[in-house]
Amino acid sequence: MKRFCWSLLLACGLASASLWAVDRPNVVFFLVDDLGTMDIGAYNPDTFYETPNVDRLAAKGMRFTNGYAANPVCSPTRYSIMTGKYPTRIGATNWFSGRRKGKFDNAPLNDVMPLSEVTMAEAMKEQGYRTAFLGKWHLGSDEAYWPEHQGFDINVGGHSKGSPPGGYFSPYTNPRMESGPEGEYLTDRLADETVNILKQFKDDPFFVYLSFHSVHTPLQAPKELVAKYRQKAVAIEGNEFADEEQIWPTDKPRKVRVLQKHAVYGAMVEKMDAAVGTVMGALEDLGVADNTIVVFMSDNGGLSTSEGSPTSNLPYRGGKGWVYEGGIREPYIIAWPGVAKPGSVSHEPVISNDFYPTILEATQSPLKPAQHVDGLSLVPLLKGAESLDRDALYWHYPHYANQGGFPGGAVRMGDWKLVERYEDGRVHLYNLKEDAGEQNDLAVAQADKVKHMRGRLHEWYWETGARFLRAKDAGPEPWHPFGNF
């Protein structure tokens, strides 16, 4: 009798586990490097690039028109996704280990994601999810901080470097991924590796994080696809490198690309999009698409002000490395079958910190409010709510950007955005609803609003332990929000 009872309990337990696995959705997270909002057809019907698979993904779920990265460069945003925190809290405010000289010394930089953080992957593992990371990691130089030590069962290619070592064509020089056949294209390889992992994971709940190196430099793509985009570019009026001078206060004049027609970049975007299609097709073939949440985002804005300036973010100002909209506003898509209405659009401002609590709630996992302290779950929006209980988003970039961006911070409250410069403390105010390109500075005309928003931004600096520029030896003191020390 006792043996029968134990057998019955075991059978019930296995049945419950099986139901638990089926009911809890899988998650596939696509993160693209340096992709601009205006590079995607779902956000820009006139884009030069071809993104049919990402566009179909947007049609399957919710597209956020005010989706933001937590920082205008890569590593900090990646940290925010993995932890649900603003990178300012640990001083992880520039790409690891980025340091560029300027008038003042940059703020101190913490260039590892501490092992003490309970990453999103670790939280998913606690709930029985199988986890895999593929592609660009860039969250710590020491091997001890790589994906396999931060919650991922499988790590394909994730290590310390940002740009793909060896470039986009095999042979690679990647300590976490063997080279393929000579001439193999890295983006294709990562898609194929993802499909193989999905085949392994299909009978269990899984969290698969495909973090493309594309479309980061070096600008490299298969010749036949580059030729296709060169033909497309011929039909577009303008010089091969279309640019204009944009002069911003206290900044040197810069050439900023204003026309999308870079053939190699176009080919890289198409290859990334095809990889998304490959993975989405595998989900269908394996019969798990209807139970898989798919997320798509970029880590910062398109590269438009230096290093070849391969894309244009217009009408948004600036690009990667700038706290203007072109540097932080991203393509931001979540498809959740049976929950998020296909083709739905949300205009609520959201940020990369929000993915952590969103994915936990969506997978029926316990929230970790002490961990994802700076994120809000977007599940209410995905279920049809129009707004969240949050009145501000913040940015802090106390560094000189490789792309020419100035050290600065920003706060968005409703339609209003205030930008603060750290060299001299000057501020600019924009109404994004009426002026998405941040061309009409209303700081003088809206002095009361500036005072209120600046006060909130400074409170946030204090709350998060923000670090600021430092004086060079025997040099002048930079501006500091709480006075010079």
Steps between C-alpha positions, in 0.01 A plus 500: 500500500781741591675424170176575312459836677856603424457392139181703474665805654795465266271472199303806611822690557627416153167600350509829691856565386398431142207740522722756671745482208225538240320787672808712557606672180848480354697817429720589203676835533660664196743783578657683206812715529492864381169467312305823463123528535476641148684198358192278545209497256245464779618839632595663173317390184750700295810331637771410247547164669287186468369349824199280410552255786524762773202675343301175520605465863365848572174402326471201734530701819541846650726772363610766746555839337674647805733213587835600649840359581630588847818644348620625158771231478496123524629346826290714737180417314592131503551529875157659540331215313674232702442668839193723474708790635631830371873449434564822692451307824834321463682751279469277191431805287717447192584209275737258673783617513447824312702807586538799269685818591325833518514840666452331838566149621214257457310376803636181660384195307405161638548264205363170627150380583543381859438134571288612793229613256222244457477519124184438301652170387561393860144591592371289212720205596355512850161434342615198300578675172784382281713797398732581211698804393634559149704786354629819653528516882741789580419504873837421655857445385579213732370154408341477844240755385401332174148361431559149638567660840200731482215251463535352152524123451646546152727777374574529130738784428445715807820649643663835575528662158248733340587488131519144365865391530622401158205672332179359358652230280650173620762423616414681822718560803230443761587307819140383535425398141698288257552624147277360230577442132711777351280789397207405727310813604475552877136611505396187309704284735335643810155435351592138423641451850178641645291255299710209628448615858125536448490139384672397823272714718161454331356262759582727795431866577790705361653846494720555195683832464640567151715811519619588151834667432326656201481776403805614696824578321701367321266556208515166319245299305487245214601658169191393307270663756711816509468517120122485535498807727744687281248462221227631728716796598549603136133592480519733800585862449791638699869434538636156581564633849208732566564729793442845636662714765310510827641750747393460862589744778855452635556208262722491197322483162442137403398319187181310568357259246159616385428243228484123531690346209806322640517174304706294746287608794186417302632150437582458870148605599349254253720218630390576857137501390545168319647351819190612691293327233703181535439484874132589469461228237661247733253587776219424255658177377553377856140575594585745779431835332157540659652460845804724453535867587735676256677825582692722257711804589824687430757598764540861383421724206636475149858603426457828314769743619835321462681175414364497147159637604321214323139595577269795555271536801307801372269647608664412831802705601843348549567127524705247691697674775255792537226551760281649228219279367711360219729340758246348737167444321482142372291250309317328785267209421336231713293221343306290752259262325152503645570803720644795308260598224660447156600828340440700817694817578587662833616861527588470870870574571675176597864411557738203490481461882139390454573170327604320818175539698295468182646161413471375857133593522424368152656163586310483831828528691534679833602862466826616658433865587828542687682397182308664215455813707499736199271301272122472470311205360348577161246220532214749561585677174524170315155414631352828378567766764593840363749617762729405789528649846831674430563866430867514396783320320867592553837485324853563625805499273800667674743420219636630172354278230700350216225636277538860618227506761545728799491390865144555610179383657133512411156451646174440315169585667195458280568678171779709651871421499775693675865456401777610738865551402763394752785723385323822588156409638294657221161348425271466199129423501298342220139403443539163325139483388539819298876482439627142476821631342588709808564815297290752695654566842231626739717528811474878524129518423413218743716593799263348759490168317878500477526558874261215577651247259856588590417457866361152431808409295732610781298301754549197278876566477514496880281192534708295254843620615581662166865578429612803304789655307822572686755776462825421327818561698530873576207564265165676550221327689214361290139580587348275766129479589572514873787749490867451426713299741 
